[in-house]
Amino acid sequence: MAFISLIPIGGGIALSGIVRKEFGWVISIIGAATVILTFVFPVKTEEGIMIFGTFAVIWGLAFAITGLKIAKQDMD
């Protein structure tokens, strides 16, 4: 469910101009790709667990980078 919410969150970040548009679009793509791959590979299988875990790490890194960019802009 959390990955579905990434699609509008990423779109909002991309359109708001808080950080570069690319970060917002990447977050939206991560959300859409995870939702699609979760339907193809259920999380109860070994492949599904690996894909879901990989996207969770990518999701965490994308949000950490976005947060650091916002914090850096606030410091300037």
C-alpha positions in Angstrom: 0.0 0.0 0.0 2.9 2.4 0.8 4.3 2.0 -2.7 0.9 3.0 -4.3 1.2 6.3 -2.4 4.6 7.0 -4.0 2.9 7.8 -7.4 1.1 11.0 -6.3 3.8 11.9 -3.8 6.5 11.7 -6.5 4.3 13.7 -8.9 3.7 16.4 -6.3 7.4 16.6 -5.6 8.2 16.8 -9.4 5.6 19.6 -10.0 6.2 21.6 -6.9 9.8 22.4 -7.7 11.1 21.8 -4.1 13.9 19.7 -5.5 14.8 18.8 -9.1 12.0 17.3 -11.1 13.9 14.2 -11.8 13.8 13.1 -8.1 10.0 13.3 -8.1 9.6 11.4 -11.4 12.0 8.7 -10.1 9.9 8.3 -7.0 6.7 8.0 -9.1 8.4 5.4 -11.3 9.6 3.4 -8.3 6.0 3.3 -7.0 4.5 2.3 -10.3 7.1 -0.3 -11.0 6.8 -1.8 -7.6 3.0 -2.1 -7.8 3.3 -3.7 -11.2 6.0 -6.1 -10.2 4.1 -7.0 -7.0 1.2 -8.2 -9.1 3.5 -10.2 -11.4 5.6 -11.7 -8.6 3.6 -12.1 -5.4 5.5 -11.2 -2.2 5.0 -14.7 -0.9 7.5 -16.1 -3.4 11.3 -15.9 -3.2 11.5 -13.7 -6.3 8.8 -11.4 -5.0 10.6 -11.0 -1.7 13.8 -10.1 -3.4 12.2 -7.6 -5.8 10.2 -6.0 -3.0 13.3 -5.7 -0.8 15.3 -4.3 -3.6 12.7 -1.6 -4.4 12.4 -0.9 -0.6 16.1 -0.1 -0.5 15.9 2.1 -3.7 12.8 3.8 -2.2 14.7 4.5 1.0 17.7 5.9 -0.8 15.5 8.1 -3.1 13.7 9.6 -0.1 17.0 10.1 1.9 18.6 11.9 -1.1 15.4 14.0 -1.5 15.4 14.9 2.2 19.1 15.9 2.1 18.5 18.1 -1.0 15.6 19.8 0.8 17.7 20.3 4.0 20.6 21.7 2.0 18.3 24.2 0.2 17.0 25.3 3.6 20.5 25.9 4.8 21.5 28.1 1.9 
